[in-house]
Amino acid sequence: MRRGHNESPAPRRAVRRWFNLGFDDNQLGTFSQPTPYSITLATDNLALISPVCAFSCLLVLACIAVHVVLLQFSHAIVSPSLPAILMFAGIAALAGRSYEPAKRPKTALFLTLALYITWYAFALYCDIVLQPYQRSVLTCLALVTLPLLFDARPRDNVLGSLIALSALLVLEHLFVDPATRTMDVLGAYIAVVVGLMVAQRKTASRLNEIIYLDMYRTATKTSILVAQADLRTDTFHALQVPDYMQPVVSKYTSATETLRRVGETFVQSDYLDEYMKFFNMTSLAQRLQKSDQVNCTFQDFRSLWCQVTVVAQSRRAGKVETVVIIVRDIDAEKHQELEYQRQLHNAVVEAQRANASKTNFLRRMSHDIRTPINGIRAWWKLRTTSPTTWKNRPNAARRCARQAGFCCRW
């Protein structure tokens, strides 16, 4: 079968999908047209750069202390460490600024690459220039650890790793003997592969989490309250609470007490008994044994129709332990339902009235039509069975009247 014009081979699609973290191009966007998901990843990376730079400065100072105290390398280690510390400080200062959302992905890429290059340069200098006969332990650690720190795209991590490997090969060729060079390069390649693979899985997992969180927030826009209740420990954890309900919900930790206070404060008195009966924790667990969710409808203090849905979240040994409580505003839907019921009732009443009128009309018409028809039938019968001479006309009239159902007195 001939492949389509725009269809790429399976290996190429697999590589492309790996570089896109398992998603389509339109979900990640580009640097000129970023999507909300890529902006969220970039925002998280910018927030992480400053503490990473601060920790990097401490590590550089620790390396200086180790070389000065143990290895007696003072000037050689101090001279490259100061530029590294200044670079980390500058990167942290740039990351702490406020950027427009559309510019955050490009800024995050620039700053993370600058951080990578600074660390790789410092690690290569310490491992190869200062100690050419030792294994490149610090470089391998940097190649594994740095891609794992940030949720960057694989192609960005590949770019940083290629820069580090290129510098490693050049420095190994200049300063390291061939026997040590082979093991250093092999260890660096293994570190790069491990770092890139684990970083890709980590970033893909983080992106999935962002997408699911966005879907959750979108789905709960129509919800008033979203909470989790543990039936076993009687604990209550609110996930989404309106401002007017926050003082009551935040005051209690017991699920029974919180739901009771919410009902007493925000549910109309006409529906309070039904609400309390619905949130009886003992019977609630039993009801959820038969169904995964149960519902209750009531009017709140604003006279708005609301529906509370309790969904079983986790079970142990067949018993429900945790539930999710969702309260939605269904006022518009309820009014539409009531209006439909009113229209349906009016239609039924109108149909019954029309049916009664039709029955009455048919009954009257049957009587009014039957009377002359009976007379016609009687005259016709009389015409065919009796003489029509004038002398027999009175007898014929009486017989016709009797046939038509009239009372005849003559």
C-alpha positions in Angstrom: 0.0 0.0 0.0 1.4 3.4 -1.0 1.9 5.8 1.9 0.0 9.1 1.9 1.7 12.3 0.9 1.8 13.8 4.4 2.2 10.5 6.3 5.6 9.9 7.8 7.2 6.6 8.5 6.5 4.9 11.9 10.1 5.5 13.3 10.0 9.1 12.4 6.5 9.5 14.0 7.8 7.8 17.1 10.8 10.1 17.4 8.6 13.2 16.7 6.2 12.0 19.4 9.0 11.5 21.9 10.3 15.0 21.3 6.8 16.3 21.7 6.3 14.5 25.0 3.7 12.2 23.5 1.4 15.1 22.5 0.6 16.9 19.2 2.4 20.0 18.1 -0.7 22.2 18.6 -0.8 21.3 22.3 2.7 22.5 23.0 2.8 25.4 20.5 5.9 27.3 19.5 8.0 30.0 21.0 6.2 32.6 18.8 2.8 31.1 19.6 3.0 29.3 23.0 0.0 27.4 24.4 -1.2 27.8 28.0 0.4 24.5 28.8 3.8 25.5 27.6 3.5 28.8 29.4 2.7 27.0 32.7 5.8 24.8 32.2 7.9 27.9 31.6 6.5 29.7 34.6 7.4 26.7 36.8 10.9 26.6 35.4 11.4 30.3 36.0 10.3 30.0 39.6 12.8 27.1 40.0 15.8 28.8 38.5 16.5 31.1 41.5 16.7 28.4 44.2 18.7 26.2 41.8 21.2 29.1 41.3 21.4 29.7 45.0 22.1 26.0 45.6 24.7 26.0 42.8 26.6 28.8 44.4 26.7 26.8 47.6 28.0 23.7 45.7 30.7 25.8 44.0 31.8 27.1 47.4 31.9 23.6 48.7 34.1 22.5 45.7 36.4 25.4 46.5 36.6 24.3 50.1 37.3 20.6 49.2 40.1 21.5 46.7 41.7 24.0 49.1 41.6 21.9 52.2 42.1 18.4 50.8 43.8 18.8 47.5 45.7 22.0 48.0 44.5 23.5 44.8 43.9 27.1 45.7 44.4 29.5 42.8 43.4 27.0 40.1 40.0 26.3 41.6 39.2 29.9 42.8 39.8 31.6 39.4 37.0 29.7 37.5 34.7 29.5 40.5 34.2 33.3 40.8 32.8 33.7 37.2 30.5 30.7 37.8 29.1 32.3 41.0 28.6 35.6 39.2 26.9 33.8 36.3 24.5 32.0 38.7 23.8 35.3 40.5 23.0 37.0 37.1 20.8 34.1 36.0 18.9 34.2 39.3 18.4 38.0 39.0 17.0 37.6 35.4 14.7 34.8 36.4 13.3 36.9 39.3 11.9 39.5 36.9 8.3 39.6 35.7 7.7 38.6 32.1 4.7 38.6 29.9 3.2 35.1 29.5 3.9 34.9 25.8 7.6 35.6 26.5 8.1 33.2 29.3 8.9 30.0 27.2 11.7 31.7 25.3 13.1 33.4 28.5 13.0 30.1 30.4 14.8 28.4 27.5 17.5 31.0 27.4 18.1 31.1 31.2 18.1 27.3 31.6 20.6 26.9 28.8 22.8 29.5 30.4 22.5 27.6 33.7 23.4 24.3 31.9 26.4 25.8 30.1 27.7 27.4 33.3 27.5 24.2 35.2 29.0 22.1 32.4 31.9 24.5 32.0 32.6 24.5 35.7 32.3 20.7 35.9 34.5 20.1 32.8 37.1 22.5 34.1 37.2 20.7 37.5 37.3 17.2 36.0 39.5 17.6 33.0 41.6 20.6 33.3 42.4 20.4 37.0 42.4 16.6 37.3 43.1 15.1 33.9 43.9 11.7 35.3 40.7 11.3 37.3 37.3 10.2 36.2 34.9 12.9 35.1 32.5 12.3 38.0 31.3 15.9 38.4 30.6 16.2 34.7 28.6 12.9 34.6 26.5 14.0 37.6 25.8 17.3 35.9 24.7 15.6 32.7 22.3 13.4 34.7 21.0 15.9 37.2 20.5 19.2 35.2 17.9 17.9 32.7 15.9 16.4 35.7 15.7 19.8 37.5 13.5 21.5 34.9 10.5 20.5 32.9 12.0 21.4 29.6 11.2 20.0 26.2 13.5 17.1 25.2 14.9 19.0 22.3 16.1 21.8 24.7 17.7 19.2 26.9 19.3 17.5 23.9 20.7 20.9 22.8 22.3 21.5 26.2 23.7 17.9 26.3 25.2 18.2 22.8 27.0 21.4 23.8 28.4 19.6 26.9 29.4 16.5 24.9 31.1 18.6 22.3 33.1 20.5 24.9 33.9 17.2 26.7 35.3 15.6 23.5 37.5 18.7 22.8 38.9 18.9 26.3 39.4 15.1 26.5 41.4 15.3 23.3 43.6 18.1 24.6 44.2 17.1 28.3 43.4 13.4 28.8 45.4 10.4 27.7 43.6 7.9 25.4 43.1 5.2 28.1 41.2 7.5 30.5 39.5 9.3 27.6 37.6 6.2 26.5 36.0 5.6 29.9 35.2 9.3 30.4 33.4 9.6 27.1 31.5 6.3 27.6 30.4 7.5 31.1 29.4 10.9 29.7 27.3 9.2 26.9 25.6 6.9 29.4 24.9 9.9 31.7 23.4 11.9 28.8 21.1 9.0 27.7 19.9 8.3 31.3 19.3 12.0 32.0 17.4 12.6 28.7 15.2 9.6 29.1 14.2 10.2 32.7 13.8 13.9 32.1 11.4 13.2 29.1 9.2 10.9 31.3 9.2 13.5 34.1 8.3 16.4 31.9 5.6 14.3 30.1 4.1 13.4 33.5 4.1 17.0 34.6 2.4 18.1 31.4 -0.2 15.4 31.8 -0.8 16.7 35.4 -1.2 20.3 34.1 -3.7 19.2 31.4 -5.7 17.1 33.9 -5.7 20.0 36.3 -6.9 22.4 33.6 -9.7 19.9 32.7 -10.7 19.7 36.4 -10.8 23.5 36.7 -12.9 23.8 33.6 -15.2 21.0 34.7 -15.7 22.6 38.1 -16.5 26.1 36.8 -20.2 25.3 37.1 -19.8 23.9 40.6 -20.3 25.8 43.8 -18.5 23.4 46.2 -16.1 20.6 45.5 -14.9 18.7 48.5 -13.6 15.3 49.7 -14.9 13.5 52.7 -13.5 10.4 54.4 -16.3 8.3 55.8 -14.0 6.2 57.9 -12.2 9.0 59.7 -15.0 11.6 59.3 -12.6 14.2 57.8 -13.5 16.9 55.4 -11.2 18.5 52.8 -12.5 21.4 50.6 -11.1 21.7 47.1 -13.2 24.5 45.9 -15.3 26.8 48.1 -17.1 30.1 47.3 -16.1 33.1 49.3 -19.4 33.4 51.2 -19.1 29.7 52.3 -15.4 29.9 53.3 -15.8 31.1 56.9 -18.1 28.1 57.7 -16.2 25.4 55.8 -12.7 26.5 57.2 -13.9 26.5 60.8 -14.5 22.7 61.0 -12.5 19.6 60.1 -15.2 17.0 60.8 -17.2 16.0 57.7 -20.5 15.5 59.7 -20.2 18.9 61.5 -19.1 20.8 58.4 -22.0 19.5 56.3 -24.4 20.1 59.1 -23.3 23.7 59.5 -23.4 24.3 55.8 -27.0 23.0 55.7 -28.1 25.1 58.6 -26.5 28.2 57.1 -27.1 28.0 53.4 -30.1 25.7 52.8 -33.7 26.9 53.0 -35.6 25.6 56.0 -38.1 23.8 53.7 -35.4 21.5 52.4 -33.2 21.3 55.5 -34.7 18.0 56.8 -34.2 16.3 53.4 -30.6 17.7 53.2 -29.8 16.4 56.7 -31.2 13.0 55.9 -29.3 12.8 52.7 -26.0 13.5 54.5 -26.5 10.9 57.1 -23.0 9.3 56.9 -24.1 5.8 57.9 -26.9 5.6 55.4 -24.8 7.4 52.8 -22.3 4.6 52.8 -25.0 2.0 52.5 -26.6 3.9 49.5 -23.3 4.1 47.7 -23.0 0.3 47.9 -25.8 0.1 45.3 -24.7 3.0 43.1 -21.6 5.0 42.5 -23.3 8.3 43.1 -26.4 9.7 44.8 -28.1 13.1 44.3 -30.2 15.6 46.3 -31.9 18.8 45.1 -32.7 21.8 47.3 -33.0 25.6 47.3 -30.3 27.6 49.0 -30.5 30.8 51.0 -30.7 32.8 47.7 -33.7 30.8 46.6 -31.6 29.2 43.8 -31.9 25.6 43.0 -28.9 23.5 43.7 -28.0 19.8 43.3 -25.5 18.0 45.5 -23.9 14.9 44.1 -21.9 12.5 46.2 -19.6 10.2 44.2 -17.8 7.2 45.6 -14.0 7.7 45.2 -12.4 4.8 46.9 -13.4 1.5 48.4 -11.8 -1.0 50.7 -13.1 -4.5 51.1 -16.3 -3.5 49.3 -17.0 -0.6 51.6 -16.9 3.1 50.5 -14.2 5.0 52.4 -13.8 8.4 50.6 -16.4 10.3 48.6 -16.3 13.5 46.5 -19.1 16.0 47.2 -20.1 18.3 44.3 -22.7 21.1 44.7 -23.8 22.6 41.4 -26.1 25.6 40.6 -29.0 24.1 38.5 -31.4 27.0 38.9 -31.7 27.6 35.1 -32.1 23.9 34.4 -34.7 23.6 37.2 -36.7 26.5 36.0 -36.7 25.1 32.5 -37.8 21.7 33.9 -40.6 23.4 35.9 -41.7 25.4 32.9 -41.7 22.2 30.8 -43.8 20.5 33.4 -46.2 23.4 33.5 -46.6 23.4 29.8 -47.0 19.7 29.8 -49.8 19.9 32.5 -51.5 22.7 30.5 -51.3 20.6 27.4 -52.9 17.6 29.2 -55.7 19.7 30.7 -56.3 21.3 27.2 -56.4 17.8 25.6 -58.8 16.6 28.3 -61.0 19.7 27.7 -60.9 19.2 24.0 -61.8 15.5 24.4 -64.7 16.3 26.6 -66.0 18.9 24.1 -65.7 16.4 21.3 -67.5 13.8 23.3 -70.3 16.2 24.1 -70.5 17.4 20.5 -70.7 13.8 19.2 -73.3 12.9 21.7 -75.5 15.9 20.8 -75.0 15.4 17.1 -75.8 11.7 17.4 -79.2 12.6 19.0 -79.9 15.4 16.6 -79.1 13.3 13.5 -80.7 10.1 14.8 -84.2 11.6 15.2 -84.7 12.8 11.5 -83.0 9.7 10.2 -85.4 7.5 12.2 -88.3 9.4 10.7 -87.0 9.0 7.2 -86.5 5.3 7.8 -90.0 5.0 9.1 -91.6 6.8 6.2 -89.5 4.7 3.8 -90.6 1.5 5.5 -94.2 2.7 5.5 -93.9 3.5 1.8 -92.8 0.0 1.0 -95.1 -2.0 3.3 -98.4 0.0 3.6 -100.9 1.5 1.2 -100.5 5.2 0.5 -104.1 6.1 -0.3 -105.5 9.2 1.4 -108.0 7.3 3.4 -105.3 5.3 5.2 -103.2 8.4 5.8 -104.1 8.8 9.6 -103.1 5.2 10.3 -100.0 5.6 8.2 -99.0 8.8 10.1 -99.5 7.0 13.5 -97.4 4.1 12.4 -94.7 6.5 11.0 -94.7 8.3 14.4 -94.3 5.1 16.3 -91.4 4.1 14.0 -89.7 7.4 14.5 -90.0 7.2 18.3 -92.6 10.0 18.8 -95.5 9.8 21.1 -98.6 9.8 18.9 -102.0 10.8 20.5 -104.2 10.7 17.5 
